[in-house]
Amino acid sequence: MGGKKCNKIITQGCIARPIYEIHLHDNKRTAKVSAFYYDLDASIKQVASSVKPGGKSIYVVGNRKVKNTELPTDQFIAEKFEENNFKHIITYKRLLSNKAMPSRNSPTNEVGKTDNTMLYEYIVVCEKI
């Protein structure tokens, strides 16, 4: 996701504010992040159209940081499924204890400035109405 260049920046929904905060620091990164969320939205629309009423959709995601701004991907997924005739049932939050990626990195890409990466995974459960 996010492989195609995107010149359109997301300005609505729960992801708009974090994307704007990234935009204040780096226009190029803003376009890459927006491209990812546009592709994720398109993917959710395809999944939603194939699920029968009463069927469930379960996504497991991590909320990563870009330019020191955490992106609420779990909320974005719930929001987009609700726009596609689903009801958000619950989001479970679980500590990632044995993950393969480092627990700290440099979200600003500045040497020596580190912060936590994904410490939790979010399991988003939605049901088609």
Backbone atoms as SQL, in Angstrom:
CREATE TABLE atoms (id INTEGER PRIMARY KEY, chain TEXT, resi INTEGER, resn TEXT, atom TEXT, x REAL, y REAL, z REAL);
INSERT INTO atoms VALUES
  (1, 'A', 1, 'MET', 'N', 0.845, -1.177, 0.000),
  (2, 'A', 1, 'MET', 'CA', 0.000, 0.000, 0.000),
  (3, 'A', 1, 'MET', 'C', 0.885, 1.233, 0.000),
  (4, 'A', 2, 'GLY', 'N', 0.383, 2.268, -0.652),
  (5, 'A', 2, 'GLY', 'CA', 1.129, 3.516, -0.704),
  (6, 'A', 2, 'GLY', 'C', 2.235, 3.517, -1.738),
  (7, 'A', 3, 'GLY', 'N', 2.222, 2.558, -2.659),
  (8, 'A', 3, 'GLY', 'CA', 3.271, 2.454, -3.655),
  (9, 'A', 3, 'GLY', 'C', 3.168, 3.458, -4.784),
  (10, 'A', 4, 'LYS', 'N', 1.965, 3.945, -5.042),
  (11, 'A', 4, 'LYS', 'CA', 1.774, 4.925, -6.111),
  (12, 'A', 4, 'LYS', 'C', 1.863, 6.336, -5.551),
  (13, 'A', 5, 'LYS', 'N', 2.455, 7.229, -6.330),
  (14, 'A', 5, 'LYS', 'CA', 2.586, 8.622, -5.910),
  (15, 'A', 5, 'LYS', 'C', 1.205, 9.249, -5.753),
  (16, 'A', 6, 'CYS', 'N', 1.048, 10.032, -4.717),
  (17, 'A', 6, 'CYS', 'CA', -0.238, 10.665, -4.415),
  (18, 'A', 6, 'CYS', 'C', -0.001, 12.146, -4.134),
  (19, 'A', 7, 'ASN', 'N', -0.659, 12.998, -4.876),
  (20, 'A', 7, 'ASN', 'CA', -0.528, 14.437, -4.646),
  (21, 'A', 7, 'ASN', 'C', -1.672, 14.996, -3.808),
  (22, 'A', 8, 'LYS', 'N', -2.659, 14.143, -3.523),
  (23, 'A', 8, 'LYS', 'CA', -3.833, 14.561, -2.765),
  (24, 'A', 8, 'LYS', 'C', -3.628, 14.204, -1.294),
  (25, 'A', 9, 'ILE', 'N', -3.793, 15.169, -0.425),
  (26, 'A', 9, 'ILE', 'CA', -3.598, 14.974, 1.008),
  (27, 'A', 9, 'ILE', 'C', -4.957, 14.756, 1.672),
  (28, 'A', 10, 'ILE', 'N', -5.039, 13.790, 2.577),
  (29, 'A', 10, 'ILE', 'CA', -6.290, 13.504, 3.288),
  (30, 'A', 10, 'ILE', 'C', -6.603, 14.657, 4.244),
  (31, 'A', 11, 'THR', 'N', -7.824, 15.179, 4.137),
  (32, 'A', 11, 'THR', 'CA', -8.217, 16.332, 4.954),
  (33, 'A', 11, 'THR', 'C', -9.458, 16.074, 5.807),
  (34, 'A', 12, 'GLN', 'N', -9.968, 14.826, 5.787),
  (35, 'A', 12, 'GLN', 'CA', -11.164, 14.513, 6.583),
  (36, 'A', 12, 'GLN', 'C', -10.957, 13.222, 7.356),
  (37, 'A', 13, 'GLY', 'N', -11.723, 13.073, 8.419),
  (38, 'A', 13, 'GLY', 'CA', -11.689, 11.860, 9.216),
  (39, 'A', 13, 'GLY', 'C', -10.631, 11.910, 10.305),
  (40, 'A', 14, 'CYS', 'N', -10.514, 10.815, 11.013),
  (41, 'A', 14, 'CYS', 'CA', -9.637, 10.751, 12.185),
  (42, 'A', 14, 'CYS', 'C', -8.149, 10.843, 11.835),
  (43, 'A', 15, 'ILE', 'N', -7.798, 10.594, 10.595),
  (44, 'A', 15, 'ILE', 'CA', -6.396, 10.611, 10.192),
  (45, 'A', 15, 'ILE', 'C', -5.965, 11.995, 9.696),
  (46, 'A', 16, 'ALA', 'N', -6.905, 12.901, 9.468),
  (47, 'A', 16, 'ALA', 'CA', -6.607, 14.221, 8.895),
  (48, 'A', 16, 'ALA', 'C', -5.679, 15.049, 9.786),
  (49, 'A', 17, 'ARG', 'N', -5.961, 15.092, 11.061),
  (50, 'A', 17, 'ARG', 'CA', -5.144, 15.913, 11.986),
  (51, 'A', 17, 'ARG', 'C', -3.701, 15.411, 12.053),
  (52, 'A', 18, 'PRO', 'N', -3.473, 14.107, 12.266),
  (53, 'A', 18, 'PRO', 'CA', -2.080, 13.628, 12.275),
  (54, 'A', 18, 'PRO', 'C', -1.358, 13.892, 10.953),
  (55, 'A', 19, 'ILE', 'N', -2.053, 13.755, 9.845),
  (56, 'A', 19, 'ILE', 'CA', -1.420, 14.017, 8.548),
  (57, 'A', 19, 'ILE', 'C', -1.068, 15.501, 8.423),
  (58, 'A', 20, 'TYR', 'N', -1.917, 16.364, 8.915),
  (59, 'A', 20, 'TYR', 'CA', -1.620, 17.794, 8.907),
  (60, 'A', 20, 'TYR', 'C', -0.376, 18.081, 9.758),
  (61, 'A', 21, 'GLU', 'N', -0.266, 17.432, 10.911),
  (62, 'A', 21, 'GLU', 'CA', 0.905, 17.624, 11.777),
  (63, 'A', 21, 'GLU', 'C', 2.188, 17.175, 11.069),
  (64, 'A', 22, 'ILE', 'N', 2.116, 16.089, 10.314),
  (65, 'A', 22, 'ILE', 'CA', 3.272, 15.637, 9.542),
  (66, 'A', 22, 'ILE', 'C', 3.585, 16.653, 8.446),
  (67, 'A', 23, 'HIS', 'N', 2.536, 17.197, 7.830),
  (68, 'A', 23, 'HIS', 'CA', 2.683, 18.185, 6.759),
  (69, 'A', 23, 'HIS', 'C', 3.460, 19.418, 7.235),
  (70, 'A', 24, 'LEU', 'N', 3.318, 19.786, 8.497),
  (71, 'A', 24, 'LEU', 'CA', 4.031, 20.936, 9.045),
  (72, 'A', 24, 'LEU', 'C', 5.547, 20.718, 9.034),
  (73, 'A', 25, 'HIS', 'N', 5.972, 19.442, 9.007),
  (74, 'A', 25, 'HIS', 'CA', 7.402, 19.104, 9.048),
  (75, 'A', 25, 'HIS', 'C', 7.970, 18.664, 7.708),
  (76, 'A', 26, 'ASP', 'N', 7.140, 18.000, 6.879),
  (77, 'A', 26, 'ASP', 'CA', 7.699, 17.371, 5.680),
  (78, 'A', 26, 'ASP', 'C', 6.600, 17.084, 4.647),
  (79, 'A', 27, 'ASN', 'N', 6.531, 17.915, 3.603),
  (80, 'A', 27, 'ASN', 'CA', 5.505, 17.740, 2.557),
  (81, 'A', 27, 'ASN', 'C', 5.628, 16.404, 1.839),
  (82, 'A', 28, 'LYS', 'N', 6.851, 15.998, 1.527),
  (83, 'A', 28, 'LYS', 'CA', 7.075, 14.758, 0.786),
  (84, 'A', 28, 'LYS', 'C', 6.571, 13.551, 1.588),
  (85, 'A', 29, 'ARG', 'N', 6.853, 13.540, 2.871),
  (86, 'A', 29, 'ARG', 'CA', 6.409, 12.432, 3.733),
  (87, 'A', 29, 'ARG', 'C', 4.889, 12.431, 3.853),
  (88, 'A', 30, 'THR', 'N', 4.294, 13.621, 3.879),
  (89, 'A', 30, 'THR', 'CA', 2.835, 13.731, 3.958),
  (90, 'A', 30, 'THR', 'C', 2.188, 13.030, 2.771),
  (91, 'A', 31, 'ALA', 'N', 2.746, 13.217, 1.588),
  (92, 'A', 31, 'ALA', 'CA', 2.195, 12.595, 0.384),
  (93, 'A', 31, 'ALA', 'C', 2.306, 11.074, 0.467),
  (94, 'A', 32, 'LYS', 'N', 3.408, 10.562, 0.991),
  (95, 'A', 32, 'LYS', 'CA', 3.591, 9.113, 1.112),
  (96, 'A', 32, 'LYS', 'C', 2.602, 8.521, 2.121),
  (97, 'A', 33, 'VAL', 'N', 2.415, 9.209, 3.233),
  (98, 'A', 33, 'VAL', 'CA', 1.485, 8.727, 4.257),
  (99, 'A', 33, 'VAL', 'C', 0.052, 8.760, 3.716),
  (100, 'A', 34, 'SER', 'N', -0.313, 9.839, 3.035),
  (101, 'A', 34, 'SER', 'CA', -1.655, 9.935, 2.450),
  (102, 'A', 34, 'SER', 'C', -1.885, 8.825, 1.436),
  (103, 'A', 35, 'ALA', 'N', -0.871, 8.540, 0.619),
  (104, 'A', 35, 'ALA', 'CA', -0.991, 7.468, -0.383),
  (105, 'A', 35, 'ALA', 'C', -1.292, 6.138, 0.294),
  (106, 'A', 36, 'PHE', 'N', -0.622, 5.870, 1.414),
  (107, 'A', 36, 'PHE', 'CA', -0.871, 4.627, 2.145),
  (108, 'A', 36, 'PHE', 'C', -2.336, 4.558, 2.591),
  (109, 'A', 37, 'TYR', 'N', -2.842, 5.640, 3.174),
  (110, 'A', 37, 'TYR', 'CA', -4.216, 5.615, 3.689),
  (111, 'A', 37, 'TYR', 'C', -5.262, 5.606, 2.581),
  (112, 'A', 38, 'TYR', 'N', -4.987, 6.226, 1.435),
  (113, 'A', 38, 'TYR', 'CA', -5.903, 6.112, 0.301),
  (114, 'A', 38, 'TYR', 'C', -5.977, 4.665, -0.176),
  (115, 'A', 39, 'ASP', 'N', -4.825, 3.996, -0.243),
  (116, 'A', 39, 'ASP', 'CA', -4.805, 2.594, -0.659),
  (117, 'A', 39, 'ASP', 'C', -5.492, 1.692, 0.369),
  (118, 'A', 40, 'LEU', 'N', -5.277, 1.978, 1.657),
  (119, 'A', 40, 'LEU', 'CA', -5.934, 1.197, 2.704),
  (120, 'A', 40, 'LEU', 'C', -7.446, 1.369, 2.618),
  (121, 'A', 41, 'ASP', 'N', -7.907, 2.576, 2.368),
  (122, 'A', 41, 'ASP', 'CA', -9.339, 2.843, 2.196),
  (123, 'A', 41, 'ASP', 'C', -9.895, 2.035, 1.022),
  (124, 'A', 42, 'ALA', 'N', -9.199, 2.029, -0.097),
  (125, 'A', 42, 'ALA', 'CA', -9.654, 1.267, -1.273),
  (126, 'A', 42, 'ALA', 'C', -9.704, -0.228, -0.957),
  (127, 'A', 43, 'SER', 'N', -8.735, -0.715, -0.216),
  (128, 'A', 43, 'SER', 'CA', -8.699, -2.129, 0.180),
  (129, 'A', 43, 'SER', 'C', -9.883, -2.471, 1.083),
  (130, 'A', 44, 'ILE', 'N', -10.173, -1.593, 2.032),
  (131, 'A', 44, 'ILE', 'CA', -11.301, -1.809, 2.944),
  (132, 'A', 44, 'ILE', 'C', -12.618, -1.841, 2.163),
  (133, 'A', 45, 'LYS', 'N', -12.769, -0.979, 1.166),
  (134, 'A', 45, 'LYS', 'CA', -13.990, -0.976, 0.344),
  (135, 'A', 45, 'LYS', 'C', -14.159, -2.320, -0.368),
  (136, 'A', 46, 'GLN', 'N', -13.061, -2.872, -0.872),
  (137, 'A', 46, 'GLN', 'CA', -13.139, -4.175, -1.557),
  (138, 'A', 46, 'GLN', 'C', -13.509, -5.286, -0.582),
  (139, 'A', 47, 'VAL', 'N', -12.888, -5.284, 0.586),
  (140, 'A', 47, 'VAL', 'CA', -13.206, -6.302, 1.591),
  (141, 'A', 47, 'VAL', 'C', -14.663, -6.157, 2.024),
  (142, 'A', 48, 'ALA', 'N', -15.084, -4.936, 2.293),
  (143, 'A', 48, 'ALA', 'CA', -16.453, -4.682, 2.764),
  (144, 'A', 48, 'ALA', 'C', -17.493, -5.170, 1.766),
  (145, 'A', 49, 'SER', 'N', -17.213, -5.020, 0.484),
  (146, 'A', 49, 'SER', 'CA', -18.186, -5.431, -0.523),
  (147, 'A', 49, 'SER', 'C', -18.295, -6.951, -0.642),
  (148, 'A', 50, 'SER', 'N', -17.307, -7.668, -0.152),
  (149, 'A', 50, 'SER', 'CA', -17.334, -9.129, -0.273),
  (150, 'A', 50, 'SER', 'C', -17.845, -9.835, 0.990),
  (151, 'A', 51, 'VAL', 'N', -18.053, -9.092, 2.059),
  (152, 'A', 51, 'VAL', 'CA', -18.529, -9.690, 3.315),
  (153, 'A', 51, 'VAL', 'C', -20.051, -9.652, 3.344),
  (154, 'A', 52, 'LYS', 'N', -20.653, -10.778, 3.714),
  (155, 'A', 52, 'LYS', 'CA', -22.110, -10.867, 3.809),
  (156, 'A', 52, 'LYS', 'C', -22.595, -10.216, 5.103),
  (157, 'A', 53, 'PRO', 'N', -23.866, -9.773, 5.142),
  (158, 'A', 53, 'PRO', 'CA', -24.413, -9.225, 6.385),
  (159, 'A', 53, 'PRO', 'C', -24.246, -10.217, 7.538),
  (160, 'A', 54, 'GLY', 'N', -23.818, -9.707, 8.670),
  (161, 'A', 54, 'GLY', 'CA', -23.540, -10.541, 9.841),
  (162, 'A', 54, 'GLY', 'C', -22.112, -11.044, 9.869),
  (163, 'A', 55, 'GLY', 'N', -21.411, -10.929, 8.740),
  (164, 'A', 55, 'GLY', 'CA', -20.006, -11.348, 8.678),
  (165, 'A', 55, 'GLY', 'C', -19.113, -10.350, 9.399),
  (166, 'A', 56, 'LYS', 'N', -17.944, -10.830, 9.796),
  (167, 'A', 56, 'LYS', 'CA', -17.029, -9.991, 10.560),
  (168, 'A', 56, 'LYS', 'C', -15.747, -9.731, 9.777),
  (169, 'A', 57, 'SER', 'N', -15.161, -8.602, 10.062),
  (170, 'A', 57, 'SER', 'CA', -13.858, -8.237, 9.524),
  (171, 'A', 57, 'SER', 'C', -12.941, -7.995, 10.715),
  (172, 'A', 58, 'ILE', 'N', -11.779, -8.615, 10.699),
  (173, 'A', 58, 'ILE', 'CA', -10.828, -8.461, 11.804),
  (174, 'A', 58, 'ILE', 'C', -9.482, -8.066, 11.218),
  (175, 'A', 59, 'TYR', 'N', -8.997, -6.910, 11.615),
  (176, 'A', 59, 'TYR', 'CA', -7.701, -6.400, 11.169),
  (177, 'A', 59, 'TYR', 'C', -6.779, -6.289, 12.375),
  (178, 'A', 60, 'VAL', 'N', -5.541, -6.670, 12.194),
  (179, 'A', 60, 'VAL', 'CA', -4.525, -6.524, 13.239),
  (180, 'A', 60, 'VAL', 'C', -3.498, -5.531, 12.717),
  (181, 'A', 61, 'VAL', 'N', -3.330, -4.423, 13.420),
  (182, 'A', 61, 'VAL', 'CA', -2.444, -3.356, 12.954),
  (183, 'A', 61, 'VAL', 'C', -1.623, -2.787, 14.104),
  (184, 'A', 62, 'GLY', 'N', -0.602, -2.050, 13.731),
  (185, 'A', 62, 'GLY', 'CA', 0.179, -1.268, 14.678),
  (186, 'A', 62, 'GLY', 'C', 0.059, 0.191, 14.285),
  (187, 'A', 63, 'ASN', 'N', 0.041, 1.068, 15.259),
  (188, 'A', 63, 'ASN', 'CA', -0.028, 2.502, 14.991),
  (189, 'A', 63, 'ASN', 'C', 1.390, 3.063, 15.006),
  (190, 'A', 64, 'ARG', 'N', 1.946, 3.309, 13.819),
  (191, 'A', 64, 'ARG', 'CA', 3.324, 3.767, 13.756),
  (192, 'A', 64, 'ARG', 'C', 3.424, 5.277, 13.900),
  (193, 'A', 65, 'LYS', 'N', 4.644, 5.731, 14.137),
  (194, 'A', 65, 'LYS', 'CA', 4.910, 7.159, 14.247),
  (195, 'A', 65, 'LYS', 'C', 5.669, 7.626, 13.023),
  (196, 'A', 66, 'VAL', 'N', 5.288, 8.802, 12.537),
  (197, 'A', 66, 'VAL', 'CA', 5.996, 9.467, 11.450),
  (198, 'A', 66, 'VAL', 'C', 6.206, 10.912, 11.895),
  (199, 'A', 67, 'LYS', 'N', 7.432, 11.366, 11.835),
  (200, 'A', 67, 'LYS', 'CA', 7.763, 12.740, 12.245),
  (201, 'A', 67, 'LYS', 'C', 7.217, 13.046, 13.639),
  (202, 'A', 68, 'ASN', 'N', 7.371, 12.087, 14.527),
  (203, 'A', 68, 'ASN', 'CA', 6.947, 12.193, 15.932),
  (204, 'A', 68, 'ASN', 'C', 5.438, 12.281, 16.116),
  (205, 'A', 69, 'THR', 'N', 4.674, 11.903, 15.108),
  (206, 'A', 69, 'THR', 'CA', 3.213, 11.928, 15.178),
  (207, 'A', 69, 'THR', 'C', 2.693, 10.510, 15.033),
  (208, 'A', 70, 'GLU', 'N', 1.942, 10.056, 16.035),
  (209, 'A', 70, 'GLU', 'CA', 1.375, 8.709, 15.957),
  (210, 'A', 70, 'GLU', 'C', 0.155, 8.721, 15.047),
  (211, 'A', 71, 'LEU', 'N', 0.126, 7.750, 14.145),
  (212, 'A', 71, 'LEU', 'CA', -0.981, 7.617, 13.193),
  (213, 'A', 71, 'LEU', 'C', -1.992, 6.599, 13.717),
  (214, 'A', 72, 'PRO', 'N', -3.232, 7.003, 13.970),
  (215, 'A', 72, 'PRO', 'CA', -4.241, 6.106, 14.543),
  (216, 'A', 72, 'PRO', 'C', -4.862, 5.185, 13.480),
  (217, 'A', 73, 'THR', 'N', -4.060, 4.252, 12.987),
  (218, 'A', 73, 'THR', 'CA', -4.521, 3.350, 11.932),
  (219, 'A', 73, 'THR', 'C', -5.697, 2.501, 12.402),
  (220, 'A', 74, 'ASP', 'N', -5.698, 2.110, 13.665),
  (221, 'A', 74, 'ASP', 'CA', -6.820, 1.315, 14.185),
  (222, 'A', 74, 'ASP', 'C', -8.129, 2.092, 14.097),
  (223, 'A', 75, 'GLN', 'N', -8.108, 3.368, 14.436),
  (224, 'A', 75, 'GLN', 'CA', -9.314, 4.194, 14.365),
  (225, 'A', 75, 'GLN', 'C', -9.727, 4.422, 12.912),
  (226, 'A', 76, 'PHE', 'N', -8.726, 4.599, 12.037),
  (227, 'A', 76, 'PHE', 'CA', -9.001, 4.790, 10.617),
  (228, 'A', 76, 'PHE', 'C', -9.738, 3.577, 10.054),
  (229, 'A', 77, 'ILE', 'N', -9.278, 2.386, 10.402),
  (230, 'A', 77, 'ILE', 'CA', -9.901, 1.152, 9.906),
  (231, 'A', 77, 'ILE', 'C', -11.352, 1.052, 10.387),
  (232, 'A', 78, 'ALA', 'N', -11.577, 1.296, 11.673),
  (233, 'A', 78, 'ALA', 'CA', -12.944, 1.245, 12.208),
  (234, 'A', 78, 'ALA', 'C', -13.827, 2.284, 11.513),
  (235, 'A', 79, 'GLU', 'N', -13.309, 3.478, 11.331),
  (236, 'A', 79, 'GLU', 'CA', -14.057, 4.551, 10.678),
  (237, 'A', 79, 'GLU', 'C', -14.442, 4.177, 9.247),
  (238, 'A', 80, 'LYS', 'N', -13.491, 3.628, 8.503),
  (239, 'A', 80, 'LYS', 'CA', -13.754, 3.286, 7.096),
  (240, 'A', 80, 'LYS', 'C', -14.720, 2.105, 6.970),
  (241, 'A', 81, 'PHE', 'N', -14.631, 1.139, 7.867),
  (242, 'A', 81, 'PHE', 'CA', -15.604, 0.044, 7.819),
  (243, 'A', 81, 'PHE', 'C', -16.996, 0.562, 8.156),
  (244, 'A', 82, 'GLU', 'N', -17.103, 1.479, 9.101),
  (245, 'A', 82, 'GLU', 'CA', -18.408, 2.049, 9.427),
  (246, 'A', 82, 'GLU', 'C', -18.997, 2.804, 8.237),
  (247, 'A', 83, 'GLU', 'N', -18.150, 3.427, 7.437),
  (248, 'A', 83, 'GLU', 'CA', -18.625, 4.109, 6.223),
  (249, 'A', 83, 'GLU', 'C', -19.117, 3.109, 5.172),
  (250, 'A', 84, 'ASN', 'N', -18.767, 1.840, 5.360),
  (251, 'A', 84, 'ASN', 'CA', -19.144, 0.795, 4.409),
  (252, 'A', 84, 'ASN', 'C', -20.120, -0.209, 5.016),
  (253, 'A', 85, 'ASN', 'N', -21.069, 0.296, 5.836),
  (254, 'A', 85, 'ASN', 'CA', -22.155, -0.510, 6.419),
  (255, 'A', 85, 'ASN', 'C', -21.700, -1.572, 7.411),
  (256, 'A', 86, 'PHE', 'N', -20.691, -1.246, 8.199),
  (257, 'A', 86, 'PHE', 'CA', -20.241, -2.119, 9.274),
  (258, 'A', 86, 'PHE', 'C', -20.442, -1.397, 10.590),
  (259, 'A', 87, 'LYS', 'N', -20.507, -2.173, 11.650),
  (260, 'A', 87, 'LYS', 'CA', -20.539, -1.622, 13.002),
  (261, 'A', 87, 'LYS', 'C', -19.222, -2.011, 13.664),
  (262, 'A', 88, 'HIS', 'N', -18.550, -1.022, 14.257),
  (263, 'A', 88, 'HIS', 'CA', -17.315, -1.312, 14.991),
  (264, 'A', 88, 'HIS', 'C', -17.705, -1.990, 16.303),
  (265, 'A', 89, 'ILE', 'N', -17.258, -3.217, 16.497),
  (266, 'A', 89, 'ILE', 'CA', -17.617, -3.983, 17.698),
  (267, 'A', 89, 'ILE', 'C', -16.663, -3.656, 18.845),
  (268, 'A', 90, 'ILE', 'N', -15.353, -3.825, 18.598),
  (269, 'A', 90, 'ILE', 'CA', -14.355, -3.595, 19.649),
  (270, 'A', 90, 'ILE', 'C', -12.968, -3.513, 19.025),
  (271, 'A', 91, 'THR', 'N', -12.083, -2.813, 19.703),
  (272, 'A', 91, 'THR', 'CA', -10.662, -2.828, 19.349),
  (273, 'A', 91, 'THR', 'C', -9.901, -3.286, 20.577),
  (274, 'A', 92, 'TYR', 'N', -9.237, -4.426, 20.448),
  (275, 'A', 92, 'TYR', 'CA', -8.388, -4.937, 21.518),
  (276, 'A', 92, 'TYR', 'C', -7.004, -4.331, 21.374),
  (277, 'A', 93, 'LYS', 'N', -6.399, -3.976, 22.488),
  (278, 'A', 93, 'LYS', 'CA', -5.038, -3.430, 22.484),
  (279, 'A', 93, 'LYS', 'C', -4.144, -4.418, 23.229),
  (280, 'A', 94, 'ARG', 'N', -3.093, -4.885, 22.541),
  (281, 'A', 94, 'ARG', 'CA', -2.198, -5.886, 23.127),
  (282, 'A', 94, 'ARG', 'C', -0.754, -5.420, 23.064),
  (283, 'A', 95, 'LEU', 'N', -0.026, -5.627, 24.132),
  (284, 'A', 95, 'LEU', 'CA', 1.391, -5.299, 24.177),
  (285, 'A', 95, 'LEU', 'C', 2.164, -6.239, 23.267),
  (286, 'A', 96, 'LEU', 'N', 3.033, -5.680, 22.455),
  (287, 'A', 96, 'LEU', 'CA', 3.904, -6.489, 21.600),
  (288, 'A', 96, 'LEU', 'C', 5.178, -6.780, 22.392),
  (289, 'A', 97, 'SER', 'N', 5.293, -7.963, 22.923),
  (290, 'A', 97, 'SER', 'CA', 6.447, -8.267, 23.768),
  (291, 'A', 97, 'SER', 'C', 7.609, -8.874, 22.987),
  (292, 'A', 98, 'ASN', 'N', 7.334, -9.733, 22.026),
  (293, 'A', 98, 'ASN', 'CA', 8.398, -10.389, 21.264),
  (294, 'A', 98, 'ASN', 'C', 8.286, -10.056, 19.787),
  (295, 'A', 99, 'LYS', 'N', 8.552, -8.834, 19.464),
  (296, 'A', 99, 'LYS', 'CA', 8.436, -8.443, 18.065),
  (297, 'A', 99, 'LYS', 'C', 9.805, -8.427, 17.402),
  (298, 'A', 100, 'ALA', 'N', 9.810, -8.496, 16.086),
  (299, 'A', 100, 'ALA', 'CA', 11.061, -8.585, 15.337),
  (300, 'A', 100, 'ALA', 'C', 11.692, -7.220, 15.077),
  (301, 'A', 101, 'MET', 'N', 10.932, -6.151, 15.225),
  (302, 'A', 101, 'MET', 'CA', 11.488, -4.830, 14.947),
  (303, 'A', 101, 'MET', 'C', 12.009, -4.182, 16.222),
  (304, 'A', 102, 'PRO', 'N', 12.877, -3.180, 16.107),
  (305, 'A', 102, 'PRO', 'CA', 13.414, -2.533, 17.304),
  (306, 'A', 102, 'PRO', 'C', 12.331, -1.820, 18.096),
  (307, 'A', 103, 'SER', 'N', 12.523, -1.720, 19.402),
  (308, 'A', 103, 'SER', 'CA', 11.522, -1.056, 20.240),
  (309, 'A', 103, 'SER', 'C', 11.657, 0.462, 20.176),
  (310, 'A', 104, 'ARG', 'N', 12.808, 0.937, 19.682),
  (311, 'A', 104, 'ARG', 'CA', 13.018, 2.377, 19.521),
  (312, 'A', 104, 'ARG', 'C', 13.653, 2.627, 18.156),
  (313, 'A', 105, 'ASN', 'N', 13.293, 3.773, 17.558),
  (314, 'A', 105, 'ASN', 'CA', 13.939, 4.206, 16.327),
  (315, 'A', 105, 'ASN', 'C', 13.908, 5.729, 16.284),
  (316, 'A', 106, 'SER', 'N', 14.253, 6.306, 15.150),
  (317, 'A', 106, 'SER', 'CA', 14.251, 7.755, 15.000),
  (318, 'A', 106, 'SER', 'C', 13.127, 8.173, 14.060),
  (319, 'A', 107, 'PRO', 'N', 11.928, 8.451, 14.589),
  (320, 'A', 107, 'PRO', 'CA', 10.806, 8.813, 13.729),
  (321, 'A', 107, 'PRO', 'C', 11.004, 10.133, 12.998),
  (322, 'A', 108, 'THR', 'N', 11.950, 10.953, 13.443),
  (323, 'A', 108, 'THR', 'CA', 12.221, 12.224, 12.773),
  (324, 'A', 108, 'THR', 'C', 13.379, 12.097, 11.797),
  (325, 'A', 109, 'ASN', 'N', 14.042, 10.949, 11.783),
  (326, 'A', 109, 'ASN', 'CA', 15.247, 10.701, 10.975),
  (327, 'A', 109, 'ASN', 'C', 16.402, 11.607, 11.365),
  (328, 'A', 110, 'GLU', 'N', 16.416, 12.070, 12.618),
  (329, 'A', 110, 'GLU', 'CA', 17.521, 12.864, 13.130),
  (330, 'A', 110, 'GLU', 'C', 18.372, 11.970, 14.024),
  (331, 'A', 111, 'VAL', 'N', 19.673, 11.971, 13.785),
  (332, 'A', 111, 'VAL', 'CA', 20.597, 11.117, 14.536),
  (333, 'A', 111, 'VAL', 'C', 20.522, 11.434, 16.018),
  (334, 'A', 112, 'GLY', 'N', 20.386, 10.386, 16.827),
  (335, 'A', 112, 'GLY', 'CA', 20.364, 10.527, 18.273),
  (336, 'A', 112, 'GLY', 'C', 19.008, 10.806, 18.880),
  (337, 'A', 113, 'LYS', 'N', 18.033, 11.198, 18.072),
  (338, 'A', 113, 'LYS', 'CA', 16.684, 11.458, 18.589),
  (339, 'A', 113, 'LYS', 'C', 15.843, 10.205, 18.363),
  (340, 'A', 114, 'THR', 'N', 15.664, 9.434, 19.418),
  (341, 'A', 114, 'THR', 'CA', 14.896, 8.201, 19.296),
  (342, 'A', 114, 'THR', 'C', 13.598, 8.300, 20.084),
  (343, 'A', 115, 'ASP', 'N', 12.679, 7.428, 19.715),
  (344, 'A', 115, 'ASP', 'CA', 11.384, 7.353, 20.390),
  (345, 'A', 115, 'ASP', 'C', 10.890, 5.918, 20.255),
  (346, 'A', 116, 'ASN', 'N', 9.870, 5.565, 21.012),
  (347, 'A', 116, 'ASN', 'CA', 9.290, 4.234, 20.906),
  (348, 'A', 116, 'ASN', 'C', 8.693, 4.024, 19.520),
  (349, 'A', 117, 'THR', 'N', 8.813, 2.792, 19.024),
  (350, 'A', 117, 'THR', 'CA', 8.129, 2.431, 17.787),
  (351, 'A', 117, 'THR', 'C', 6.792, 1.832, 18.203),
  (352, 'A', 118, 'MET', 'N', 6.324, 0.850, 17.496),
  (353, 'A', 118, 'MET', 'CA', 5.053, 0.224, 17.851),
  (354, 'A', 118, 'MET', 'C', 5.240, -0.644, 19.095),
  (355, 'A', 119, 'LEU', 'N', 4.588, -0.261, 20.159),
  (356, 'A', 119, 'LEU', 'CA', 4.637, -1.050, 21.385),
  (357, 'A', 119, 'LEU', 'C', 3.404, -1.938, 21.530),
  (358, 'A', 120, 'TYR', 'N', 2.355, -1.599, 20.788),
  (359, 'A', 120, 'TYR', 'CA', 1.097, -2.328, 20.900),
  (360, 'A', 120, 'TYR', 'C', 0.592, -2.727, 19.519),
  (361, 'A', 121, 'GLU', 'N', -0.190, -3.794, 19.496),
  (362, 'A', 121, 'GLU', 'CA', -0.948, -4.117, 18.298),
  (363, 'A', 121, 'GLU', 'C', -2.416, -3.920, 18.645),
  (364, 'A', 122, 'TYR', 'N', -3.169, -3.563, 17.638),
  (365, 'A', 122, 'TYR', 'CA', -4.587, -3.305, 17.816),
  (366, 'A', 122, 'TYR', 'C', -5.363, -4.280, 16.941),
  (367, 'A', 123, 'ILE', 'N', -6.316, -4.963, 17.537),
  (368, 'A', 123, 'ILE', 'CA', -7.136, -5.922, 16.813),
  (369, 'A', 123, 'ILE', 'C', -8.517, -5.292, 16.674),
  (370, 'A', 124, 'VAL', 'N', -8.833, -4.873, 15.447),
  (371, 'A', 124, 'VAL', 'CA', -10.066, -4.136, 15.165),
  (372, 'A', 124, 'VAL', 'C', -11.115, -5.099, 14.633),
  (373, 'A', 125, 'VAL', 'N', -12.234, -5.198, 15.343),
  (374, 'A', 125, 'VAL', 'CA', -13.306, -6.129, 14.979),
  (375, 'A', 125, 'VAL', 'C', -14.536, -5.335, 14.566),
  (376, 'A', 126, 'CYS', 'N', -15.011, -5.594, 13.338),
  (377, 'A', 126, 'CYS', 'CA', -16.201, -4.929, 12.813),
  (378, 'A', 126, 'CYS', 'C', -17.159, -5.981, 12.252),
  (379, 'A', 127, 'GLU', 'N', -18.447, -5.683, 12.282),
  (380, 'A', 127, 'GLU', 'CA', -19.461, -6.602, 11.764),
  (381, 'A', 127, 'GLU', 'C', -20.331, -5.886, 10.743),
  (382, 'A', 128, 'LYS', 'N', -20.589, -6.576, 9.628),
  (383, 'A', 128, 'LYS', 'CA', -21.421, -5.983, 8.586),
  (384, 'A', 128, 'LYS', 'C', -22.883, -5.968, 9.029),
  (385, 'A', 129, 'ILE', 'N', -23.519, -4.829, 8.834),
  (386, 'A', 129, 'ILE', 'CA', -24.917, -4.645, 9.237),
  (387, 'A', 129, 'ILE', 'C', -25.826, -5.270, 8.195);
